[in-house]
Amino acid sequence: MTIRHLVMWKLAAEDAAVRAEQAAEVARRLNALDGVVPQLRSVSAGANVAHPDVNWYVALVADVDSLDDLAAYQVHPAHEEVAIYIRSVVASRVAVDFEI
């Protein structure tokens, strides 16, 4: 079984330039988890390049082998560090975890 972890965020900053910088930083920090968190089979994050003013600003797609691996990823110290930054700039978040 493979679990795909999909997360999207809207950022709190009202200024579009600030939001763009923050979205890029969120994506950079998430992509830096590749090779650091052993449970991640793959990870890809990026800032929205099409209509970020009306859509979500940044998204993550990550694959793990199991729900246990997803839980371990969530509490990995490197992920927790990234999550602290993300929570500091985010207005809202949505997530879906599904089997592929």
Buried (B, 14 or more C-beta within 10 A) or exposed (E): EEBBBEBBBBBEBEEEEEBBBBBBBBBEBBBBBEEEBEBBEEBEBBBBEEEBEEEBBBBBBBBBEEEEBBEBBEEBEBBEEBBEBBEEBBEEEEEEEEEE
